[in-house]
Amino acid sequence: MTRAKLSDLVLDGNEVAVRLKAERRRTASVVHVDWVRFTAKVKRAPAPAIDDLFPLPQSYADRLRLDRMSELLRALPDADFTVSTQAKALADQVCEALGPDFSVCPEVRKGHDFYRFRWSIVRNDVECGWVGYLASGDSPRQQAQASTLHANVYGTACTFARPGFNHRLADLVRKTEATITRVDLALDFFDGFAGGMDRVVSDYMAGLMDVYGKRPVCNQVGRWPLNRERSFYFGSREAGKQTNVYEKGHQLFGWESGNPWVRVELRYGNKLRVLDADVLNRPADYFAGASEWHAQVLREAEGQAVPEPIKVQQRLPVETIKAEVTRNVRWFSQTALATAALVFRHVGADALVDMLEGAKLPGRLAKFKPTEVRAFYEQCFKDVSRSGTGRPGFSVYQAA
């Protein structure tokens, strides 16, 4: 690392520390929301703004960017254009939640994570988040993804956001009926962690990180014999809960600095858990709820919390889900089809869609996740139709 680069790193590290300490004083919470990802259905996304549909360029550079954006949008089918403008509206609302330093880059970019396109969220012209839309492939899984918008707010954005951004993001998640897919909660010990990194290992070996009598998997990264740039991971991303305790001071300032800053970073994912928007409003409570060890280190940081665990959802066997979905399809074909046909014939498709909007899963299917039901429903519908256990080749159109 050159001297110039090290100098830049130190300056950036100091600014990060200053902002995190200021946020702690303003919010009276020692736990910082450090990363957020959430997915919203296209129909639940914010309506596009008139300026996005009919932009007015203000400079020559703006006109060039807007011309390029228009070329891309003109190549999209009408339905895809609608998705693009909804994604832009969602990106604008994320920026509004983060604060006045953030904006949406006016150029459509190639997408990430199997999304075809993305709107970049930038601060000082550097990307610190994005909203992705439209699927990059034709597989059934990606086609299901095509009906969603995905917001990814990096740690950098969370660090430099206006205080209270986590509450505003929580409101946006609720407003769009979105699903949080990842949230990172960080507890910083700026002046060092009692016992240091060696204590983290000894706590693990003593079973202090155990949950319900089970010891999480662990992994050590970095130069442990040299006491440099060390990280200790426990838990797993696959299980939706992983903690990384690492020498943040070494990461930001270089190990030569001897900076004692240690961060305890807890990542929740939604693979086996449902992440309520309240985790953004009460990060300390959900941090403390991860384990007794997390609650203890929070107390050592003089933080106050009412521990709120996010329990693992027990997954039912695939056969059980498929059987219940098939039962529901058969009920519809044998019992409700004639009534649905009458509504369709005499009231119209639009009224029927409005009536169905926001409807909950039926009682026997309510115990499953919507994604689990979606994975089987179309195929079960076709299977029942072909088998004759419903009405052969039944459809609303034929019944009408």
C-alpha positions in Angstrom: 0.0 0.0 0.0 1.5 3.4 -1.0 1.8 6.2 1.4 -0.8 8.2 -0.5 -3.3 5.4 -0.4 -2.7 4.8 3.3 -3.3 8.5 3.9 -6.6 8.4 2.0 -7.6 5.4 4.0 -6.9 7.0 7.3 -8.9 10.1 6.3 -11.9 8.0 5.2 -11.6 5.9 8.4 -11.7 9.0 10.6 -14.8 10.2 8.8 -16.5 6.9 9.3 -15.7 6.8 13.0 -16.9 10.4 13.5 -20.2 9.7 11.7 -20.9 6.5 13.6 -20.2 8.2 17.0 -22.4 11.1 16.0 -25.2 8.8 15.1 -24.8 7.0 18.4 -25.2 10.2 20.3 -28.2 11.3 18.4 -30.1 8.1 18.4 -29.0 6.8 21.9 -28.6 3.4 20.3 -25.2 1.7 20.2 -26.3 -0.7 17.4 -26.0 0.7 13.9 -27.9 -0.7 10.9 -25.1 -1.3 8.4 -26.7 -3.0 5.3 -30.3 -3.5 4.1 -31.7 -5.5 1.2 -35.4 -5.8 0.5 -37.7 -7.0 -2.3 -41.0 -5.5 -3.3 -43.7 -6.8 -5.8 -43.9 -4.6 -8.9 -47.6 -3.9 -8.2 -46.7 -2.7 -4.7 -43.9 -0.4 -5.8 -44.3 3.4 -5.7 -46.0 5.0 -8.7 -43.6 6.6 -11.2 -43.1 10.4 -10.9 -44.2 12.6 -13.8 -40.5 13.8 -14.1 -39.4 10.2 -14.8 -42.0 9.7 -17.5 -41.4 13.1 -19.1 -37.9 14.3 -18.0 -36.8 17.9 -18.8 -33.0 18.0 -19.4 -31.3 21.0 -17.9 -27.8 20.8 -19.5 -26.1 19.3 -22.4 -24.6 16.6 -20.3 -28.1 15.8 -18.9 -29.5 15.6 -22.5 -26.8 13.1 -23.5 -27.6 10.9 -20.5 -31.3 11.2 -21.0 -31.0 10.4 -24.7 -29.1 7.2 -23.8 -31.6 6.3 -21.2 -34.4 6.9 -23.7 -32.8 4.6 -26.2 -32.7 1.8 -23.6 -36.3 2.4 -22.5 -37.6 2.6 -26.1 -36.2 -0.9 -26.6 -38.3 -2.2 -23.7 -41.9 -3.6 -24.2 -44.6 -1.4 -22.6 -44.9 -3.7 -19.6 -41.1 -3.6 -19.0 -41.1 0.2 -19.3 -43.6 0.4 -16.6 -41.4 -1.8 -14.4 -38.4 0.4 -15.1 -40.3 3.6 -14.0 -41.5 1.9 -10.9 -38.0 0.8 -10.1 -36.8 4.4 -10.6 -39.5 5.6 -8.2 -38.5 3.1 -5.6 -34.8 4.2 -5.9 -35.9 7.8 -5.5 -37.7 6.9 -2.3 -34.7 5.1 -1.0 -32.6 8.2 -1.6 -35.2 10.3 0.2 -34.9 8.0 3.2 -31.1 8.2 3.2 -30.9 11.9 3.0 -30.1 14.9 0.6 -26.5 13.6 -0.2 -28.0 10.7 -2.2 -29.4 10.6 -5.7 -30.3 8.2 -8.5 -27.8 8.1 -11.4 -29.8 9.1 -14.5 -28.2 6.3 -16.6 -29.7 2.8 -16.6 -27.0 0.3 -15.9 -26.6 -3.5 -16.2 -28.2 -5.3 -13.3 -26.8 -7.5 -10.5 -27.9 -10.7 -8.9 -29.8 -11.9 -11.9 -31.7 -8.7 -12.5 -31.4 -7.3 -16.0 -31.1 -3.6 -15.2 -30.4 -1.5 -12.2 -30.8 2.2 -11.1 -27.7 3.1 -9.2 -28.0 5.1 -5.9 -24.9 7.3 -5.6 -23.2 9.6 -3.2 -20.5 11.9 -4.6 -21.0 10.0 -7.9 -20.0 6.7 -6.2 -22.5 3.9 -6.2 -23.6 2.9 -2.7 -26.8 1.0 -3.5 -29.1 0.1 -6.4 -32.6 -1.0 -7.3 -32.7 -3.9 -9.7 -35.6 -4.9 -12.0 -36.5 -7.4 -14.8 -35.0 -10.9 -14.9 -31.8 -11.6 -16.8 -32.9 -15.1 -17.9 -35.8 -17.2 -18.8 -35.7 -19.9 -16.0 -38.9 -20.3 -13.9 -37.1 -18.9 -10.9 -35.9 -15.8 -12.8 -39.3 -15.3 -14.3 -40.8 -15.2 -10.8 -38.1 -12.6 -10.0 -39.2 -10.5 -12.9 -42.3 -9.5 -11.0 -40.2 -8.0 -8.2 -38.0 -5.0 -7.6 -34.9 -5.4 -5.3 -33.3 -2.6 -3.3 -29.7 -3.1 -2.0 -28.5 -0.4 0.3 -24.7 -0.8 1.0 -23.0 -0.3 4.3 -21.4 2.9 2.9 -24.9 4.4 2.4 -26.0 3.5 5.9 -22.9 5.0 7.4 -23.2 8.4 5.6 -27.0 8.6 5.7 -28.9 11.2 7.6 -29.7 10.1 11.2 -33.1 8.3 11.4 -32.6 6.7 7.9 -33.4 3.2 9.4 -36.8 4.4 10.6 -37.6 5.9 7.2 -36.5 2.7 5.4 -38.7 0.7 7.7 -41.7 2.9 6.7 -40.8 2.4 3.0 -40.6 -1.4 3.5 -44.1 -1.4 5.1 -45.5 1.0 2.5 -44.4 -1.2 -0.4 -45.2 -4.4 1.5 -41.7 -5.5 0.8 -39.7 -8.5 2.2 -36.4 -7.8 3.9 -33.9 -10.3 2.6 -30.8 -9.1 4.5 -30.0 -6.7 7.4 -26.7 -6.2 9.1 -26.5 -4.9 12.7 -23.2 -3.5 13.9 -21.9 -2.9 17.4 -18.7 -0.9 17.5 -16.1 -0.9 20.3 -14.0 2.1 19.2 -11.6 1.9 22.1 -11.2 -1.9 21.9 -13.0 -5.0 23.1 -12.4 -6.3 26.6 -10.2 -9.4 26.2 -9.6 -8.7 22.5 -10.0 -11.2 19.7 -8.6 -14.0 21.9 -11.5 -13.6 24.3 -13.9 -14.1 21.3 -12.4 -17.5 20.6 -12.4 -18.5 24.3 -16.1 -17.4 24.6 -16.9 -19.6 21.7 -15.0 -22.6 23.1 -16.8 -22.1 26.4 -20.2 -22.4 24.7 -21.2 -18.8 25.3 -22.4 -18.4 21.7 -24.5 -21.6 21.8 -28.2 -21.3 21.0 -30.7 -23.8 22.4 -27.7 -26.1 23.3 -26.4 -26.1 19.7 -22.9 -24.7 18.9 -22.8 -22.7 15.6 -20.1 -23.4 13.1 -17.1 -21.0 13.2 -14.3 -19.8 11.0 -11.1 -17.8 11.7 -9.7 -15.5 9.0 -6.7 -13.2 9.0 -3.2 -13.4 10.6 -3.9 -14.7 14.0 -0.3 -15.6 15.0 0.7 -12.0 14.2 -2.4 -10.4 15.7 -3.3 -8.7 12.5 -6.5 -8.1 10.6 -8.3 -10.9 12.4 -11.9 -12.0 12.0 -13.9 -14.6 13.8 -17.1 -15.8 12.1 -19.8 -17.9 13.8 -23.1 -19.0 12.5 -23.8 -19.4 8.8 -25.4 -17.5 5.9 -27.3 -20.6 4.9 -29.0 -20.6 8.3 -29.8 -16.9 8.0 -27.7 -15.7 11.0 -24.0 -15.1 11.0 -21.8 -12.9 13.2 -18.4 -11.6 12.3 -16.2 -10.1 15.0 -13.3 -8.3 13.4 -10.6 -5.7 13.8 -12.3 -2.8 12.1 -9.4 -0.4 13.0 -7.0 -2.6 11.0 -9.4 -2.6 8.1 -9.8 1.1 7.9 -6.4 2.4 9.1 -4.0 -0.5 8.5 -2.6 -2.9 11.0 0.4 -0.7 11.5 -1.8 1.9 13.2 -2.5 -0.4 16.1 -6.0 1.1 16.1 -8.0 -0.9 18.7 -11.5 -0.6 17.1 -13.3 -3.9 17.1 -16.7 -4.4 15.4 -19.3 -7.1 16.2 -21.4 -7.4 13.0 -24.5 -9.6 13.0 -26.1 -10.5 9.6 -29.7 -11.7 9.4 -31.0 -13.3 6.2 -34.4 -14.5 5.3 -33.7 -18.0 4.1 -35.1 -19.6 7.3 -36.5 -16.5 9.0 -39.0 -13.7 8.4 -37.4 -10.3 9.0 -40.0 -7.8 10.1 -39.5 -4.1 9.3 -39.3 -3.6 13.1 -35.7 -4.9 13.0 -34.8 -1.5 11.4 -36.6 0.4 14.1 -35.2 -1.5 17.0 -31.7 -2.8 16.0 -30.4 -3.1 19.5 -33.3 -5.4 20.6 -32.8 -7.7 17.6 -29.0 -7.7 18.1 -29.5 -8.7 21.8 -32.0 -11.4 20.8 -29.4 -13.3 18.6 -27.9 -15.1 21.7 -27.0 -14.5 25.3 -23.4 -13.7 24.1 -24.8 -10.9 21.9 -26.9 -9.5 24.8 -23.8 -9.6 27.1 -21.5 -7.7 24.7 -24.3 -5.1 24.2 -24.4 -4.6 27.9 -20.6 -4.1 27.9 -21.1 -1.3 25.4 -23.6 0.3 27.8 -26.5 -0.4 25.4 -30.0 -1.1 26.6 -32.3 -3.6 24.9 -35.2 -5.9 25.3 -33.9 -9.0 23.5 -36.1 -9.9 20.4 -35.1 -13.2 18.8 -35.9 -14.0 15.2 -36.7 -17.7 15.3 -36.1 -20.2 12.6 -39.2 -21.2 10.7 -39.6 -24.9 10.5 -39.9 -25.9 6.8 -42.5 -28.5 6.0 -41.7 -31.3 3.6 -42.1 -30.5 -0.1 -44.6 -33.4 -0.4 -46.8 -31.7 2.2 -46.8 -28.3 0.4 -47.6 -30.0 -3.0 -50.4 -32.0 -1.5 -52.1 -29.0 0.0 -51.7 -27.0 -3.2 -53.2 -29.8 -5.2 -56.1 -30.0 -2.8 -56.7 -26.3 -3.2 -56.7 -26.5 -7.0 -59.1 -29.4 -6.9 -61.5 -27.5 -4.6 -61.4 -24.5 -7.0 -62.1 -26.6 -10.1 -64.9 -28.6 -8.5 -66.5 -26.0 -6.2 -65.6 -22.4 -7.0 -65.1 -22.4 -10.8 -68.7 -21.8 -11.7 -69.0 -18.9 -9.4 -65.7 -17.4 -10.7 -67.0 -17.7 -14.2 -70.2 -15.8 -13.3 -68.2 -13.0 -11.8 -65.9 -12.9 -14.8 -68.8 -12.9 -17.3 -71.1 -10.3 -15.6 -68.7 -8.0 -13.7 -65.6 -8.2 -15.8 -61.9 -9.1 -15.4 -60.9 -5.7 -13.9 -63.4 -5.9 -11.1 -62.4 -9.5 -10.4 -58.7 -8.5 -10.2 -59.6 -5.6 -7.9 -61.5 -8.0 -5.6 -58.6 -10.4 -5.5 -56.0 -7.7 -4.8 -54.3 -8.2 -1.5 -56.3 -11.4 -0.7 -54.6 -13.6 1.9 -53.7 -17.3 1.4 -56.6 -19.7 2.2 -56.6 -21.3 5.6 -54.9 -24.6 4.7 -52.2 -22.8 2.8 -51.6 -20.0 5.2 -48.9 -22.0 7.1 -46.7 -21.9 4.0 -44.7 -19.1 2.6 -46.1 -17.4 -0.6 -42.9 -18.3 -2.4 -43.5 -22.0 -1.5 -47.0 -22.0 -2.8 -46.0 -20.2 -5.9 -43.3 -22.8 -6.6 -46.0 -25.5 -7.0 -49.3 -23.8 -7.9 -49.0 -23.5 -11.7 -47.8 -27.0 -12.2 -50.4 -28.5 -9.9 -53.1 -26.5 -11.8 -51.9 -28.1 -15.1 -51.7 -31.5 -13.5 -55.2 -31.5 -12.1 -56.6 -30.1 -15.4 -55.0 -32.9 -17.4 -55.8 -35.7 -14.9 -59.5 -35.2 -15.0 -59.8 -35.0 -11.2 -61.1 -31.5 -11.7 -62.8 -30.7 -14.9 -60.8 -31.8 -18.0 -59.2 -28.8 -19.6 -61.1 -26.5 -17.3 -60.6 -22.7 -17.5 -62.6 -19.6 -16.6 -62.9 -18.8 -20.2 -64.5 -22.1 -21.1 -66.8 -22.0 -18.1 -68.0 -18.5 -19.1 
